[in-house]
Amino acid sequence: METSIERVRHLSMMLPGESSFPSSIHKAKGLRSLLINNSGDPWRGAALPDVMKQLTCIRSLNLSRSSIEEIPKEVGKLIHLRHLNLEGCRELVSLPETICDLCNLQSLDVCGCESLNELPGAIGKLVNLRHLCIDGSGVAFMPKGIERLTSLRTLDCFIVCGGGENESKAANLRELKNLDHIKGSLEIRNLRGGGIEDAAEAQLKNKKRLRCLELNFCVNHEDGILIEVLQPPSVLERLSICGYGGIVLSNWMMALTGLQELKLDNCGKLEVLPPFGRLPNLEILRLEGVGVRSLDAGFLGIEVENANINEGEIASVTAFPKLKTLHLWLLSELEEWDGIERRVGEDDANTTSIFIIMPQLQNLKIENCPLLRALPNYVLATPLQALVVLDCPHLWKRYMISEDRHKISHIQSVVIECY
């Protein structure tokens, strides 16, 4: 390395814990990118600060999964730095304020930095930052000034401050208002009813490039109002709602015509589900820990009035046209899974109705639904390839030891167990 290090532009090194940091790297004044793997003891002492003092031309620095406990303040000297990867640095406890002097920084990744409790307070100075990743870190709130990061394309997580000593330096949801370029996935944590006005100002529906959204609530009686103002863009493809404390969901869910995957988790007070069967592109539906007692025609969204059908016409309605996977877990209140309560044409021989329900369903998994007594006929008529039923005593009895066992004989893979 001594003979050619001055000409090196991109360097990747493996440093076992027993080795020392090679001082020859300091001669690589023109180094543009540095990747150091498995860094343990080599960082002790002045090694890392020296690197940051000497390698001032560096553009990309990757210290991921290293054992460093802090980034030295000398990082502010790397004025050309564009990418700083600290992913998986579990012992990292702080970031210096000088990191906010890196006016050219485009990406900062602290995912998995479990000991890192907060981001630098002056993060709003990083006006060229495009990617900020904090998922899996110990960061407890977003610092004020994040609204100035209008170049952001990636923001994987926004954590609402729950009050306490950090409240004075924490950003609120309204600081998302001008971040309309964020795309991909966004998780919002620690949602609570007291922030309704701030949530309305966030204007999530204007984030047209957002494809995946996860809303994590702190259980609160005002959740029903809060969720109304959290309407995402109609182009959303995946939505997860966790810890929601309301009785009903917002009507805006039915405007998500591009939605492909939906998950409701730990929404124990939720009694009524929207007509999810009308979502034209929904492929995966997971209901976990939801308080509903019945899955009926309203859930399917196939209610049709005779008045809308002319004599001799055929009314055709398809519910869940693209659904392929359905998972019901821990629905402790669910007793009935009904078919269609009222069929068009029952009172008029001159009109006919055709209901097509879940024509593409392939996988059905039902776990810990102790009160559920039977599956509706329309489910058993779908092209199911796999049926898994766990800890549902009534279903186990009905389809394993009763005469209804033949109704599931056509399914390729069946697992029905009760512990």
URRAFEN-V641445 format. One record per helix or strand. SS is the DSSP state (helix for helix, strand for strand). FROM is the first residue (numbers start at 0). TO is the last residue. If there is no record, write none. Layout:
BEGIN
ss: (SS | SS)
from: (FROM | FROM)
to: (TO | TO)
END
This chain:
BEGIN
ss: (helix | strand | helix | strand | helix | helix | strand | strand | helix | strand | strand | helix | strand | helix | strand | strand | helix | strand | strand | helix | strand | helix | strand | helix | helix | strand | helix | strand | helix | strand | helix | strand | strand | helix | helix | strand | strand | strand | strand | strand | helix | strand | helix | helix | strand)
from: (4 | 9 | 22 | 32 | 40 | 46 | 59 | 69 | 72 | 82 | 93 | 96 | 106 | 122 | 130 | 142 | 145 | 153 | 156 | 163 | 169 | 172 | 183 | 192 | 203 | 209 | 222 | 237 | 250 | 260 | 275 | 283 | 293 | 296 | 305 | 313 | 324 | 335 | 351 | 362 | 376 | 385 | 392 | 402 | 412)
to: (6 | 13 | 26 | 36 | 42 | 53 | 61 | 69 | 76 | 84 | 93 | 100 | 108 | 124 | 132 | 142 | 147 | 154 | 158 | 168 | 169 | 175 | 190 | 201 | 205 | 216 | 227 | 241 | 254 | 264 | 277 | 287 | 294 | 299 | 307 | 318 | 328 | 336 | 356 | 366 | 379 | 389 | 399 | 407 | 416)
END
